[in-house]
Amino acid sequence: RAAGTARAARRSASAIRAALRERELFPVFRAPRTMFNAPAGGDRSVAVRSWPMARITDVAKAVGVSPNDVSVAMISGALREYLIECDALPETPMLGMLPVSMRTGTEANERNIFGSAVCNLGTHLEDPAQRLRVINRSMDYNKRFIRSLPQQVAIHLAGLICAPVGSGRIPPVFNVSISQVPAPREALYRGGARLLATYALAPTLSGQALNFGLISDGANVTFSVVGNTATVPGLERFLDLFETALKDLERAAGL
């Protein structure tokens, strides 16, 4: 058992070293400093809006990527335009941290097991089709890399990626977090009242003043934006920019 553990440790170390050399697809520790990565106060703003899943799926099918890739590309396009409007777009691509499920389907319990992907959001690229391709390639690489590691190694690596976020005094490992959550497909009730909507809201931290949540029930995808009120002014602007980004992706896909 000790020999097997040692071999697994060597393979994991080799895989991690190789991933860290992949500057475009696994750009961990290469995030630019942005207006969202500064010390922040306690006030928060929230904005939410839903889009038909069919529009996102149509783009995904036309281009040959996943619906999640298209949703992330909507966020990337919105981030790019928001920062252009603020005259604050970095020259290098922003990075998003996304959870990656590591469940194999054979676990005896229902616990969630996640690693962390650091995705190149391609915000430096003007062409929405190029941004989508970069996001697709980066997420595919991250998923293969994370799932090639032993679970405990991937979980500890996720902790290392997320740990420095709170200080706001050191360069960010990533710029924004993006959570993707599946919603129940069947109707839910509480005391006879039907649940009409579910939102994916996550906390923000000092040095990490903006995050996005995606939740899908099969018919619609709801985008949630949570940000520090002072650091991210006019946060509701993102909702219109999501729609603009989706239209740009639809045109790029020939729809």
HUDANOR-V965767 format. One record per run of one state. SS is the DSSP state (h for helix, s for strand, l for the rest). FROM is the first residue (numbers start at 1). LEN is the number of residues. Records with the same first field share a line. If there is no record, write none. Layout:
SS = FROM-LEN ; FROM-LEN
//
This chain:
l = 1-1 ; 21-23 ; 64-3 ; 86-9 ; 102-12 ; 121-7 ; 149-2 ; 168-8 ; 183-6 ; 191-2 ; 195-10 ; 206-2 ; 209-1 ; 217-3 ; 229-8 ; 253-3
h = 2-19 ; 53-11 ; 67-19 ; 128-21 ; 151-17 ; 237-16
s = 44-9 ; 95-7 ; 114-7 ; 176-7 ; 189-2 ; 193-2 ; 205-1 ; 208-1 ; 210-7 ; 220-9
//
